[in-house]
Amino acid sequence: MTEYDAIILGAGGAGLMCAAVAAQRGRRVVVIDHAEEPGKKILISGGGRCNFTNTGTVAERYLSANRHFARSALDRYTPADFVAMVDRHGIAWHEKTLGQLFCDGSARQIVRMLLDASAGAALRLSTPVGEVAHADGRFAVAGCTAPALVIATGGPSIPKLGATGIAYDLARRFGLKVVEPRPALVPLTLPGKEALFRSLSGVATPVVARAGKAAFAEAALFTHRGLSGPAILQASSYWRRGEAVAIDFAPGEAPGWLAAAKRAKPRSTLAAALPVPARLGEALAERLGVSLLGEATDKALAEAERRLADWRFHPDGTEGFAKAEVTVGGIATDGLSSKTMEARRVPGLYAIGEAVDVTGWLGGYNFQWAWASGWAAGMAIQAR
């Protein structure tokens, strides 16, 4: 057995960040991962340019059974801290929209930065975790032993990258509860009765999408299976099976806008008057039963406005973990310290990143949680 101060399971964003912080503090750490290369999710993110953080990061933009849990780590390791790290490594970046920061070049730059920062840590790839033993205050994994074990294996989203639910198996093994995992930031599927909209595959339009109490003003995209696009992915994290997703197809329009359009152009069709692509306008007008504006009463147009502002879709599911960017749920936060990410009843056991029941919005929030939670654990690991 090779002795270390900490064994980190998972060479993703959170695990590499934890290793970098701990190694720079003089701790002897080893990172173990069954994959053949580190940072696989980082490499595919942001179209290969890695949306590595969001300047709008606040705890309120994360889902968790304990909505306050993420605040401590996020407040102590901020987007500005990560940007400073990026700058120190000479990585050029830009802000796209809504506070989303991307590399000008390649996501590989972020992986290389993390590997350089964690150069003092041992990295063992293509190494199955196998049995995890725990006795006399020490953990033993794959020929390594240490008084600390960090679960940074993520959730089951994007299994083609090797993602599994091993984090939950380990958590349960050590007596930690798990909040039911479900796909998040994932396209929604529509039942057969919505076939008219399936014919619009490829059409996108700005909307406000609502699920539960959450609302997101971004683009929605119709697919051959249902709904996608940033607004829908955001809403999917809040959607529950059996509930509706409400879409406002005319965000920003004042009451009476269709009656005003009728007075201005009475011979115009409703489809042409709608602030959406032509094919979608025709489909909506067909469902609303209104053709020419001049032939519709103001009452009928007011009802059309109401429906357009609150169009209800009833998804029959999602495209699952295979297409989900992240996972909602995970290792329950009530068993962890929000300051150190250490298990309250199992000294030396830590859980970070997507493995934990903390899930951010689309747009760099989940990477910021990986950096912040990895930093918190890395700062807490002690020498043996």
N, C-alpha and C positions, 0 to 999 in steps of 0.2 A: 504494500500500500504506500502510495506517495502522499505525504502530508501537506495540507494547505490550511489557510485560514478560512477559506470559503470555497464551496463548490457551487458554480452557477450553471443551472440547467437551462440551456437555450441561448443561441448566438444570434438573437434578433436585436432590435433596437434597445429594448430595456436591458437585456442581459449584457450586451456590449457596453452600454453606458455604466451599468453597475460595476462591471469589471474595470473600466477605465478609472472611475472614481476611487474604487478600493485599491487598485494597484498604485495609483498616484499617491495614496496615503501610506504606501509601504506594506500593504497586505499581500500575502501570497494567495493568489486565486487561480482557479482553473475553470474554463468555460467548456462545457460538454454539449455537443449537439449531434443528432443523428444525420443531419444534412451534410452534403459534401462541400457546401460553401456557406459563409455567414451572411446574415442580412438579406435573406431572400425577399421578404416583404418590402424592405426598403428599395430594393432594386427595381421592383415593378411599379412602385408608387408614383403618382403624378405623371403617368405616361413615360416613366423612365427618368424623370427629373426630380423626383422626391419632393412632395409638398411637406417639408420637414418641420414646420410649426405654423402657428397662427397668432398674429399680434393681438387678436381679440380674446385670447384665452382667459376664461374665468370659470370658476367651479360650476356656475349655473349652466354651463353649456356641456355638462356631462350627465349621463344617466347612471344612477346607482340606487340601490335600496337605501343607502345613507347618502343623501345628496350633499352633505357637508364633508364627507370623508376626504375627497380629493383636494380640498382647499389648502391643507397644510403643505403638501409637497409642491403643488402648483405655485403657491405664494413664495416658496423658498428657492425654487429653481424655475425661472421664468423664461418666456420666449427670448427676451433680451440676453439672458445668460447663454442660451444655445446659439443665438446669432453671433455673440462674441466668440464662441468657440469656432464657429464656421469661419468667421473673419480671420481668426488667428491662423487658420489652416489655408488661408488664401483662396477660399471657395467663393466664386462670384454667384450672386443670387439676385432675385427680383421679386417684387410683390405683384401678384396677378390680380385677384379681386378679393374683396371681403377679408382682407388681412392674411391671405394665403401666401406663404413664402416658398419659392422653388429655387432649385439650383439653375443657373444659366446653362450649365453643362449637363453632367450625368449624375444619376443617383449613386453611382459607384464612388463618387467623391465623398459622399457621406459615410458609406461603409468604410472606405479607406481611412477617413478621419477617425472613426471610432476604433478601428484596428490599430492605428498609430497611437491613439490616446491610451489604449489598453495594452500597449506593447509589453508591459511588465507582467501581464497575465499569460498563463498557459492556455492554448486553444486546442481542443481535441475535437475535430470534426469526424464525420462518418462513424460516430461512436454511439451505439444504442445505449439508452439509459439503463435498461435492464432492471435488476433488483436494487432497491434503495434500502439500505440497512441503517438502523439507528439504535445505538446502545452506548451507555456510559457518557452521554452528552456529545457523542460524535456521530456524524453521518458518513456512510461509505457508499460510493457509487463508482462503478467501472474502474476499480483499482485505485480510487482516490479516497482520502478520508479528511474530514474537517469538522470543526465544531459549528460551522454555519453552512446551511443549504439554502440557495435562492431559487425559487421556482419562477422561471422566466420563459416558459415554454409556450406562452400565448394561448389562444383559443382554437376551436376547430374550423374557423373560417379559412377558405381557400385551401382545401385539403390537397390539391394538386401540388402545392408547395411543401407538402409533408406535414401540414398542421394536423394535430390530434387533440384529444381531450385528456392527455396524460396529466395536465396540471390539476384537473378535478380528481382524478384517481389518487394522486399524491395527497391532495388536500384532505380527502375523505380518510385516507389511510392514517393521517395524523390528527384526525378528529375535527377538522375544520368543515364548516358547512359550505354548501355550494348553492348559489342562486341559479335557478334553472337557465341554462344557456339557450339563446335563440339567435338566429341570424339578424344582423343589423347592417344598416347602409346597404340595403339589398333591393333589387327590383321586385315589384309586386306582380302577381299573376291575376288575371281576370277570368271569370267564368264565361261559359258560352253565350250567355245572354248579352254580354258586352261585345259580341262579335263585330258590330259596326265599328267599334274603336280599334279592334285588332287590325282592321283593314288599313289603318293609318300608320302602320309600322314605318318608323323613320321620321315621322313628323314631330317637331319640337316647338314649344312655345313658352313664353314667360307666364308663370302662374303664381298664385299663393296656394300651397298645399297644406292642409291641416289634418292632424291625427291626434286624437286626445286633446290636450290643451296646447299643443305645440303647433306653430305655423311657420312656414318657410317660403320666402319670396325668391324663387329661382326658376330655372327652366324645368319643365316636365317633358318627357320623351315617350311617345307611344312605341311599343315593341310588338312583335308578333305574338308575344305571350301576355302582355299587359302594359305595365307602366314602369318607367325608369326616369333617368335624369336626376340632376342634383336635388331638386325639390322633393322628389319622390323618395330618393335614397335617405334624405334627412328624415322625412315623415315616417319611413319604414321602421326606424328605431323606436318610435312611439306607438306604432300600430299593433293592435292585438287582433288575433283571429276572431271573426264575427263582427268586427267594427267596420265602419265606413271610413273612407278617406275623402275629405271634401276638397274640391278644387275651385278656385276662383279664376275663371278664364278671362276676366276683364278687370284685373287689379288696377285700382286708381281711378276708375270711371265713377263720375258723380251720379247720384240718383236722377233718373229721367234722361239718361244719355241716349237711349234708343228712341224715345219720343222726339228728342231734339234732332236725331239723325233722320227720322221720318219727315219732320218739317223741312229739313234742309234738302233732302233728296228722296222724295216720296216714291220715286220709281226704282230706287235701289233695293237690292235683296238684303234680307237679314244677314245672309252668309257674307256678303261683301262688306257689311257694316261692322262685323265683328273684328276685334283686334287680334286675330289669330291667322295662321296660314290658311290659304284658300280651301284645301281639302278638309281641314278640321272645321272651318266655318260652315262648309256644306253639311258635314255630319251633324254638327250641333243644331243647325237650322232644321234639318230633317227630324231630329228628335224633338225639337220644340214645336214643330208643326207650323212654322211661320215662314212664308216665302217672301213676298213683296212687303216692304215696310208700310207703304201707303195703304195696303189692304188690311192691316192689323190695327186693332183698337189700341189706345194708349194703355188700357187695362191689360191687354194681352202682352204688350211690350214690357210693361212693368213686371208681369209674371216671368217673362223671359229673362229680364235682368236678374230677378231673384234667383232663378235656377242657374244662370250662368255664374253668379257669384258664390253659389253653394252647390256645385254639381257633385252628387254623391256617387262614388264608386264603391263597390263591395268586393274587395279582393277575396279570392278563395285560397290564397297562400302567398308564399314568396318563392324565389328561385333558390332558396336554401343556402346552406353554408358554402356550397360550391361557388356561388356568385357573391356572397356577402363579403364586404370589405373587413368587417370586424364582428365581434360577438357581444351581444348584450347579456349580462349575467356573468357568472363566474364565481371565484372564491369569495365568500361573503366577507365584507369589510368589518363586520362586528367582531371577528376573531383576530383582527390585525391592528397594529398601532398605526395611526395616520401619520405619525412623525417618522417612524423608522421602517414601516412595512413588515415588521416582525410579528410572528404569531404570538398572541398573548399567553397562550398556554403551552407553547412548545419553544423554549428558548433556542435561538439559533436558526429557526426556520423563518424564511422570508418569502413573500409572494409579491411580484411586481408586474407592471405592464398589462397586457390584455388578459392575462390569466385571472386578474382581479375583477370584481364586479364594479368596474368604472369604465364607461364607454363615452367617447366624445362625439361631437358633431363631425360632419364631413369637412375636410379642409385643413388638415394638419393638427387637429386637436388630439388625435390618438397618438401621434408621434410625440407631441409635447408631454402627454401623460407618461409615455415610455421613458422619455428623458428624465422627467421629474421624479417618478417613482424609482427608477434605477439609481438616480443620484441620491435619493433619501436612503435607500438600502446600502448603497456604496459608502455613504458617510457613516453608517451605523456599524458596519462590520469591524470587529475587533481582532487584534492579533491573538493567536492561540496561546 
